[in-house]
Amino acid sequence: MFIKFSDIPGSHNLFLDYLYEFNNVKKYYNTDFRNTSEYPTHLKKVADHSRPHKQELYSIIKNQYKDKNPSEKTKQLIEFLKEENSLAIVTGQQVGIIGGPLYTIFKVITGIKLAEQLNSQYLDYKFFPVFWLEADDHDFEEIASINLINQDNNLTTISYPLPEEEESNKGSVGYLKIEKEIDTFFEQFDASLRNTEFKTEILNKLKSFYCIGKTFKEAFSELLFDLFDEKGLIIFDPQDKEVKRLLKPVFKNEAANYRTHSEKLIAVSAELEETYHAQVKVRPFNLFYNYEEGRYLIEPVDNEFKLKRKRKKFSYDELIQSIENEYYNFSPNVLLRPICQDYLFPTAFYVGGPSEVSYFAQVNVLYPLFDIPSPIIYPRSSATIVEKNISTITQKFNLEARNIFILNETLKDKVIAELSDNSLSDLFDNSQKEVDAIFDKLKEYLFNIDKTISDASDKYRQKAVNSISELKNKSLDAQKNKYDVVSKQIDKILIAYMPNSNLQEREINIFYFINKYGFDVLNKIIDELDIQKFEHQIINL
């Protein structure tokens, strides 16, 4: 089953137009992802673009895999890097603890399946999927927790303790080492999961990845490797010092031309705000600098550059010299990251979610300034995984998935009202109308007797309205108590479909499902996830 994103509350108009009305947004993107007739021209343009560092990138990735034992499929993909006609399908995500929300998994699957599909259709090229570990970010809070549905069928958040407030800028999350607090995380994780035949294996495996001394990036990479290496996936670490060395031309271009870059970004962002929204706040400079174990934004001030909230300063010449000699200390912000990605890789497609589709509308103006062909933005697959017990309840109440998304907050009242002999809401609404009609007649009649009394009738009308409203609320509460079992069943549906009033894929971690159904459930998701539908999919287990 598929549901249009326009039928799901909260979908942004820019994303909806990108999916369904591309002509409205075509000036912000290079190619309509649905228009496959444009693919050959696009693929040739990307493949023909000169990348003198290609052999070096191949060597770097080979070195990143030296301590791994990749599958034959992944080995073959790495070898594709040397080919003149090789093209990348790139996606990426922050290194969320034990995988983060489900949409990270959906991104990977979309990238893998898109590469396979293109390899079967365009035989003149070799496509390889790349997962870019977004570990330069320094917002630890965004990666430090997961949500699960616990044994009591409640949504629960399990968090790795955040750093102390005074030490909140601990630098890039990819460099943060796992400490003894991971034991507390796994204790909570264990207590939240129901006991199944798969639980011990899952815990042992995850603890082998997330153990004291490893970084969050290393653990995330090992997890991703374990889940997807057999399917064929290149996991790429952009924090590698040798990668940063290759990016020196991008960093220097930003330093030399930041004013032009900023002007272009501000102009397109202002234009987007008139009709849609600008996903990312534009900064005057798009590079960060690692300093004193923190990661700080570089800000141009009075013909020099300083670190935000620090006294560290550079002249322009000093900044360029630092990029030349200390390139490993620099990292891009969210708007420059795609430029770095597509400078390194011959990126034909970038697989992104709704937010990324939106920020590429901003960042596309930078590509000509760096002389890099921009990729086609391919929407990642989106899905809600529905367990059999949830399907049984929805069938019992004759509920369609589309209506669950639309109603959400009022779903329980609607179902209970339909099960009642009569609708309490309708009964009270009709009573309200009858009271209004009575007071309207009284006011008209009393006006002929005494205008003051007529006007005073409004006060008594309001008292009656308040009394009816109070009685309605008490009656609805009594009705809900009467249908307590039904209420709990609807709660199960809502937690499964819309946890925290959000799409399941943005809240629930994959190991909730793996714990109940084993690792084979991942293969089922891979098989069933449709990467060509561009609608929200319901996958029934």
Secondary structure by P-SEA (a helix, b strand, c coil): ccccccccccccaaaaaacccccccccccccccccccaaaaaaaaaaaccccaaaaaaaaaaaaaccccccaaaaaaaaacccccccccccccccccccccaaaaaaaaaaaaaaaaaaaccccbbbbbbbbcccccccccccccccccccccbbbbbbcccccccccccccccccccccaaaaaaaaaaaacccccaaaaaaaaaaaaccccccaaaaaaaaaaacccccbbbbbbcccaaaaaaaaaaaaaaaacaaaaaaaaaaaaaaaaacccccccccccccccccccbbbbbbbcccccccccccccccaaaaaaaaacccccccccccaaaaaaaaaccccbbbbcaaaaaaaaccccccccccccccccccccccccccaaaaaaaaaacccaaaaaaaccaaaaaaaaaaccccaaaaaaaaaaaaaaaaaaaaaaaaaccaaaaaaaaaaaaaaaaaaaaaaaaaaaaaaaaaaaaaaaaaaaaaacccccccccccccaaaaaaacccaaaaaaaaccccccccbbbbcc
